[in-house]
Amino acid sequence: MLNVPIIENRFFAKKAGKYSQRDGYVTNLYNNTNTNGEKIKGGRLQLRYLASEELELLLNFDGFENSKEPRAETILNDGRYENPRELSHDEDGFDYLDLYSSALTINYSLLNGHNLKSISSFRLNQNWNRSDYDFTSDPYLTAEWTDTTRQF
């Protein structure tokens, strides 16, 4: 995390981030690939501006991206294979989740000790998924779906 003043006692910035990646540890015998990998990226940026003794502005941005291949419930070995880290699926599948948000908070202190506060925000959620639900190398049951949500 990085937390620094841009203009002393007036304008501040804070930044944080995360990144991790894991290779797959399950072998798909159908196409001889490793599966069940995961990648996570995320971050936050916050800006704070003290315009005067009465007025404060706070701006936030957040982002998170997670990709898994395939979804965890498809990595179940039902005993057909000697090695519990082996399976045979005709569809590797994926599960992607992206979350983004921003918010602006304006706080104004009145002379009588009360505050006026305005909060405006936006959030975007996106999810894409494809999975092999028959858990075999036969092309019987594969499902794919997407979902997008926007909130103001």
Backbone as CSV, one residue per row, in Angstrom:
resi,resn,N_x,N_y,N_z,CA_x,CA_y,CA_z,C_x,C_y,C_z
1,MET,0.840,-1.162,0.000,0.000,0.000,0.000,0.890,1.231,0.000
2,LEU,0.434,2.230,-0.711,1.136,3.502,-0.795,0.171,4.591,-0.339
3,ASN,0.585,5.394,0.618,-0.247,6.451,1.175,0.609,7.708,1.245
4,VAL,0.334,8.702,0.367,1.207,9.878,0.277,0.395,11.161,0.176
5,PRO,0.916,12.240,0.759,0.296,13.546,0.514,0.791,14.094,-0.825
6,ILE,-0.139,14.599,-1.641,0.223,15.232,-2.908,0.508,16.717,-2.662
7,ILE,-0.393,17.340,-1.932,-0.217,18.715,-1.461,-0.369,18.674,0.055
8,GLU,0.645,19.072,0.761,0.676,18.934,2.218,-0.569,19.535,2.872
9,ASN,-1.201,18.743,3.738,-2.400,19.115,4.510,-3.598,19.493,3.642
10,ARG,-3.586,19.102,2.348,-4.691,19.501,1.470,-5.171,18.350,0.570
11,PHE,-4.230,17.663,-0.110,-4.601,16.661,-1.110,-3.785,15.395,-0.870
12,PHE,-4.495,14.245,-0.735,-3.849,12.990,-0.352,-4.244,11.882,-1.330
13,ALA,-3.359,10.907,-1.495,-3.634,9.751,-2.354,-3.229,8.477,-1.631
14,LYS,-4.040,7.449,-1.829,-3.757,6.137,-1.253,-3.983,5.098,-2.340
15,LYS,-3.035,4.174,-2.491,-3.117,3.154,-3.527,-2.743,1.807,-2.928
16,ALA,-3.505,0.784,-3.289,-3.214,-0.574,-2.841,-3.511,-1.526,-3.990
17,GLY,-2.800,-2.645,-4.048,-3.012,-3.602,-5.125,-2.662,-5.016,-4.708
18,LYS,-3.169,-5.967,-5.487,-2.909,-7.378,-5.230,-2.842,-8.106,-6.566
19,TYR,-1.932,-9.067,-6.655,-1.853,-9.934,-7.816,-1.383,-11.303,-7.346
20,SER,-2.066,-12.338,-7.782,-1.605,-13.698,-7.498,-2.012,-14.598,-8.655
21,GLN,-1.208,-15.627,-8.869,-1.473,-16.569,-9.942,-1.048,-17.950,-9.495
22,ARG,-1.879,-18.928,-9.834,-1.581,-20.315,-9.485,-1.795,-21.167,-10.725
23,ASP,-0.797,-21.965,-11.063,-0.942,-22.897,-12.181,-1.884,-24.022,-11.776
24,GLY,-2.488,-24.638,-12.776,-3.371,-25.768,-12.517,-2.605,-26.966,-11.998
25,TYR,-3.256,-27.757,-11.154,-2.598,-28.926,-10.568,-3.384,-30.211,-10.836
26,VAL,-4.396,-30.134,-11.701,-5.175,-31.301,-12.088,-4.945,-31.532,-13.577
27,THR,-4.662,-32.763,-13.970,-4.413,-33.091,-15.374,-5.707,-33.559,-16.031
28,ASN,-6.053,-32.909,-17.125,-7.191,-33.332,-17.924,-6.677,-34.335,-18.950
29,LEU,-7.004,-35.604,-18.771,-6.519,-36.667,-19.650,-7.106,-36.567,-21.059
30,TYR,-8.224,-35.886,-21.218,-8.866,-35.751,-22.526,-7.976,-34.986,-23.509
31,ASN,-7.355,-33.893,-23.035,-6.499,-33.100,-23.923,-5.077,-32.924,-23.377
32,ASN,-4.732,-33.656,-22.319,-3.402,-33.656,-21.716,-2.941,-32.243,-21.327
33,THR,-3.805,-31.504,-20.661,-3.466,-30.162,-20.170,-3.667,-30.103,-18.659
34,ASN,-2.984,-29.171,-18.025,-3.229,-28.911,-16.612,-4.393,-27.941,-16.497
35,THR,-5.225,-28.166,-15.524,-6.387,-27.315,-15.334,-6.525,-26.958,-13.857
36,ASN,-7.459,-26.100,-13.537,-7.724,-25.586,-12.196,-6.764,-24.472,-11.797
37,GLY,-6.241,-23.748,-12.774,-5.423,-22.579,-12.463,-6.293,-21.406,-12.035
38,GLU,-5.650,-20.404,-11.466,-6.386,-19.228,-11.013,-5.487,-17.997,-11.080
39,LYS,-6.095,-16.869,-11.472,-5.382,-15.600,-11.493,-6.280,-14.545,-10.841
40,ILE,-5.700,-13.774,-9.905,-6.446,-12.735,-9.196,-5.683,-11.420,-9.312
41,LYS,-6.415,-10.363,-9.726,-5.850,-9.011,-9.767,-6.842,-8.083,-9.081
42,GLY,-6.323,-7.145,-8.324,-7.214,-6.188,-7.680,-6.462,-4.946,-7.251
43,GLY,-7.214,-3.877,-7.065,-6.578,-2.646,-6.620,-7.590,-1.618,-6.155
44,ARG,-7.082,-0.629,-5.455,-7.913,0.461,-4.951,-7.105,1.756,-5.011
45,LEU,-7.771,2.808,-5.431,-7.186,4.143,-5.434,-8.152,5.060,-4.707
46,GLN,-7.635,5.828,-3.772,-8.448,6.766,-3.013,-7.784,8.139,-3.043
47,LEU,-8.567,9.157,-3.391,-8.089,10.535,-3.400,-8.924,11.341,-2.405
48,ARG,-8.256,12.113,-1.577,-8.940,12.942,-0.579,-8.467,14.376,-0.742
49,TYR,-9.439,15.281,-0.847,-9.116,16.692,-1.046,-9.828,17.504,0.024
50,LEU,-9.051,18.264,0.801,-9.598,19.175,1.800,-9.628,20.559,1.165
51,ALA,-10.769,20.906,0.560,-10.891,22.165,-0.174,-10.866,23.363,0.763
52,SER,-11.437,23.192,1.945,-11.446,24.242,2.970,-11.671,23.559,4.314
53,GLU,-11.781,24.334,5.378,-12.055,23.736,6.680,-13.431,23.096,6.714
54,GLU,-14.344,23.560,5.858,-15.707,23.051,5.836,-15.952,21.958,4.798
55,LEU,-15.165,21.928,3.722,-15.464,21.068,2.582,-14.395,19.995,2.365
56,GLU,-14.840,18.740,2.322,-13.955,17.599,2.073,-14.541,16.766,0.927
57,LEU,-13.689,16.361,-0.012,-14.098,15.493,-1.123,-13.275,14.214,-1.077
58,LEU,-13.938,13.083,-1.240,-13.279,11.785,-1.204,-13.723,10.985,-2.425
59,LEU,-12.748,10.569,-3.242,-13.016,9.817,-4.465,-12.341,8.452,-4.361
60,ASN,-13.116,7.376,-4.585,-12.616,6.000,-4.489,-12.822,5.253,-5.798
61,PHE,-11.833,4.452,-6.188,-11.941,3.526,-7.317,-11.477,2.157,-6.835
62,ASP,-12.241,1.104,-7.158,-11.881,-0.267,-6.801,-12.019,-1.146,-8.035
63,GLY,-11.156,-2.135,-8.142,-11.257,-3.105,-9.224,-10.770,-4.463,-8.768
64,PHE,-11.427,-5.514,-9.241,-11.075,-6.882,-8.872,-11.389,-7.781,-10.062
65,GLU,-10.432,-8.612,-10.458,-10.633,-9.571,-11.541,-10.144,-10.937,-11.077
66,ASN,-10.991,-11.946,-11.238,-10.646,-13.297,-10.826,-10.994,-14.247,-11.963
67,SER,-10.027,-15.039,-12.392,-10.298,-16.044,-13.424,-9.853,-17.410,-12.916
68,LYS,-10.779,-18.358,-13.007,-10.519,-19.734,-12.593,-10.875,-20.637,-13.761
69,GLU,-10.103,-21.690,-13.918,-10.370,-22.636,-14.997,-10.114,-24.049,-14.524
70,PRO,-11.067,-24.947,-14.535,-12.499,-24.694,-14.531,-12.995,-24.441,-13.117
71,ARG,-14.291,-24.343,-12.975,-14.873,-24.114,-11.658,-14.563,-25.276,-10.732
72,ALA,-14.475,-24.996,-9.443,-14.029,-25.974,-8.451,-14.881,-27.234,-8.418
73,GLU,-16.204,-27.116,-8.591,-17.033,-28.312,-8.462,-16.812,-29.304,-9.600
74,THR,-16.160,-28.896,-10.693,-15.894,-29.846,-11.774,-14.593,-30.608,-11.540
75,ILE,-13.869,-30.282,-10.490,-12.599,-30.961,-10.219,-12.834,-32.068,-9.186
76,LEU,-13.832,-32.868,-9.386,-14.120,-33.963,-8.472,-13.795,-35.270,-9.175
77,ASN,-12.963,-36.078,-8.552,-12.636,-37.381,-9.110,-13.604,-38.385,-8.498
78,ASP,-14.388,-39.030,-9.336,-15.403,-39.960,-8.830,-14.869,-41.383,-8.667
79,GLY,-13.547,-41.570,-8.695,-12.964,-42.888,-8.485,-12.628,-43.627,-9.761
80,ARG,-12.936,-43.054,-10.924,-12.637,-43.728,-12.184,-11.149,-43.681,-12.531
81,TYR,-10.379,-42.817,-11.876,-8.964,-42.648,-12.200,-8.124,-42.989,-10.978
82,GLU,-6.936,-43.550,-11.224,-6.038,-43.905,-10.119,-5.578,-42.683,-9.348
83,ASN,-5.208,-41.652,-10.069,-4.676,-40.439,-9.460,-5.836,-39.474,-9.186
84,PRO,-5.988,-39.009,-7.928,-7.084,-38.080,-7.622,-6.930,-36.714,-8.297
85,ARG,-5.760,-36.446,-8.877,-5.559,-35.179,-9.589,-5.655,-35.365,-11.102
86,GLU,-6.456,-36.335,-11.514,-6.701,-36.569,-12.931,-8.199,-36.611,-13.186
87,LEU,-8.580,-36.143,-14.366,-9.958,-36.231,-14.821,-9.956,-36.253,-16.329
88,SER,-11.125,-36.454,-16.917,-11.228,-36.446,-18.369,-12.506,-35.704,-18.744
89,HIS,-12.346,-34.430,-19.102,-13.473,-33.583,-19.495,-13.261,-33.110,-20.922
90,ASP,-14.336,-33.136,-21.720,-14.232,-32.644,-23.088,-14.252,-31.113,-23.130
91,GLU,-14.600,-30.469,-22.033,-14.666,-29.010,-21.965,-13.903,-28.547,-20.729
92,ASP,-12.833,-27.759,-20.927,-12.069,-27.275,-19.773,-12.873,-26.303,-18.924
93,GLY,-13.648,-25.451,-19.546,-14.480,-24.513,-18.810,-13.698,-23.331,-18.253
94,PHE,-14.448,-22.379,-17.697,-13.837,-21.203,-17.089,-14.856,-20.534,-16.182
95,ASP,-14.372,-19.697,-15.318,-15.220,-18.884,-14.442,-14.505,-17.561,-14.231
96,TYR,-15.006,-16.492,-14.853,-14.402,-15.166,-14.749,-15.339,-14.249,-13.980
97,LEU,-14.778,-13.511,-13.052,-15.545,-12.550,-12.262,-14.790,-11.229,-12.244
98,ASP,-15.445,-10.161,-12.699,-14.869,-8.814,-12.681,-15.785,-7.913,-11.866
99,LEU,-15.205,-7.175,-10.926,-15.952,-6.234,-10.092,-15.246,-4.887,-10.142
100,TYR,-15.986,-3.833,-10.431,-15.429,-2.486,-10.469,-16.397,-1.546,-9.761
101,SER,-15.864,-0.584,-9.038,-16.732,0.392,-8.381,-16.006,1.721,-8.222
102,SER,-16.809,2.765,-8.085,-16.280,4.093,-7.808,-17.299,4.808,-6.924
103,ALA,-16.807,5.740,-6.133,-17.687,6.502,-5.238,-17.097,7.886,-5.008
104,LEU,-17.971,8.859,-4.932,-17.589,10.222,-4.602,-18.391,10.635,-3.376
105,THR,-17.683,11.046,-2.328,-18.316,11.533,-1.107,-17.939,12.993,-0.923
106,ILE,-18.948,13.832,-0.742,-18.732,15.256,-0.471,-19.310,15.545,0.901
107,ASN,-18.481,16.079,1.784,-18.899,16.372,3.151,-18.692,17.863,3.418
108,TYR,-19.787,18.540,3.814,-19.712,19.974,4.117,-20.156,20.190,5.556
109,SER,-19.263,20.782,6.360,-19.561,21.054,7.767,-20.241,22.414,7.901
110,LEU,-21.411,22.407,8.513,-22.154,23.643,8.739,-21.694,24.314,10.028
111,LEU,-22.005,25.576,10.174,-21.580,26.334,11.357,-22.219,25.820,12.644
112,ASN,-23.404,25.210,12.565,-24.088,24.737,13.765,-23.616,23.347,14.216
113,GLY,-22.560,22.825,13.608,-22.014,21.532,14.010,-22.584,20.353,13.233
114,HIS,-23.572,20.561,12.389,-24.123,19.510,11.559,-23.332,19.407,10.252
115,ASN,-23.526,18.293,9.567,-22.846,18.059,8.290,-23.854,17.771,7.193
116,LEU,-23.556,18.223,6.012,-24.260,17.804,4.803,-23.339,16.837,4.076
117,LYS,-23.863,15.648,3.752,-23.028,14.643,3.090,-23.761,14.109,1.871
118,SER,-23.039,14.035,0.764,-23.567,13.469,-0.474,-22.659,12.320,-0.892
119,ILE,-23.272,11.173,-1.172,-22.513,10.003,-1.616,-23.098,9.534,-2.946
120,SER,-22.276,9.508,-3.982,-22.668,8.996,-5.293,-21.745,7.837,-5.630
121,SER,-22.316,6.748,-6.170,-21.455,5.603,-6.460,-21.973,4.815,-7.656
122,PHE,-21.089,3.982,-8.198,-21.401,3.103,-9.312,-20.652,1.791,-9.091
123,ARG,-21.323,0.666,-9.384,-20.696,-0.640,-9.253,-21.070,-1.479,-10.468
124,LEU,-20.077,-2.172,-11.010,-20.265,-3.061,-12.156,-19.771,-4.451,-11.774
125,ASN,-20.653,-5.447,-11.910,-20.303,-6.855,-11.683,-20.497,-7.601,-12.988
126,GLN,-19.483,-8.341,-13.413,-19.583,-9.147,-14.623,-19.079,-10.546,-14.314
127,ASN,-19.846,-11.553,-14.728,-19.474,-12.939,-14.481,-19.725,-13.744,-15.753
128,TRP,-18.724,-14.514,-16.186,-18.830,-15.403,-17.337,-18.448,-16.801,-16.867
129,ASN,-19.213,-17.805,-17.297,-18.947,-19.158,-16.832,-19.287,-20.179,-17.913
130,ARG,-18.419,-21.178,-18.047,-18.718,-22.355,-18.880,-18.175,-23.565,-18.128
131,SER,-18.999,-24.596,-17.989,-18.596,-25.784,-17.230,-19.082,-27.054,-17.907
132,ASP,-18.324,-28.121,-17.679,-18.665,-29.461,-18.158,-19.410,-30.151,-17.016
133,TYR,-20.739,-30.155,-17.063,-21.530,-30.672,-15.952,-21.786,-32.172,-16.017
134,ASP,-21.383,-32.846,-17.114,-21.514,-34.302,-17.106,-20.252,-34.970,-16.550
135,PHE,-19.202,-34.203,-16.325,-17.957,-34.674,-15.699,-17.306,-35.829,-16.452
136,THR,-17.488,-35.861,-17.778,-16.907,-36.935,-18.577,-16.286,-36.341,-19.839
137,SER,-15.646,-37.191,-20.624,-15.097,-36.752,-21.899,-16.147,-36.809,-23.008
138,ASP,-17.370,-37.179,-22.657,-18.462,-37.202,-23.637,-19.162,-35.840,-23.664
139,PRO,-19.549,-35.364,-24.859,-20.142,-34.019,-24.968,-21.641,-34.011,-24.659
140,TYR,-22.029,-34.400,-23.433,-23.444,-34.470,-23.091,-23.988,-33.190,-22.461
141,LEU,-23.294,-32.668,-21.491,-23.854,-31.540,-20.756,-22.785,-30.490,-20.460
142,THR,-22.785,-29.439,-21.249,-21.926,-28.278,-21.028,-22.841,-27.063,-20.968
143,ALA,-22.625,-26.228,-19.975,-23.456,-25.034,-19.830,-22.566,-23.797,-19.821
144,GLU,-23.093,-22.729,-20.420,-22.381,-21.459,-20.433,-23.389,-20.353,-20.115
145,TRP,-22.960,-19.412,-19.274,-23.838,-18.292,-18.941,-23.020,-17.056,-18.616
146,THR,-23.666,-15.912,-18.739,-23.048,-14.635,-18.360,-24.055,-13.847,-17.530
147,ASP,-23.533,-12.973,-16.697,-24.378,-12.128,-15.866,-23.672,-10.781,-15.688
148,THR,-24.379,-9.711,-15.941,-23.832,-8.355,-15.751,-24.815,-7.559,-14.909
149,THR,-24.307,-6.892,-13.877,-25.126,-6.060,-13.002,-24.490,-4.691,-12.899
150,ARG,-25.304,-3.669,-13.088,-24.845,-2.285,-12.916,-25.693,-1.642,-11.825
151,GLN,-25.037,-1.035,-10.857,-25.760,-0.373,-9.759,-25.295,1.059,-9.639
152,PHE,-26.262,1.961,-9.506,-25.961,3.382,-9.311,-26.449,3.801,-7.940
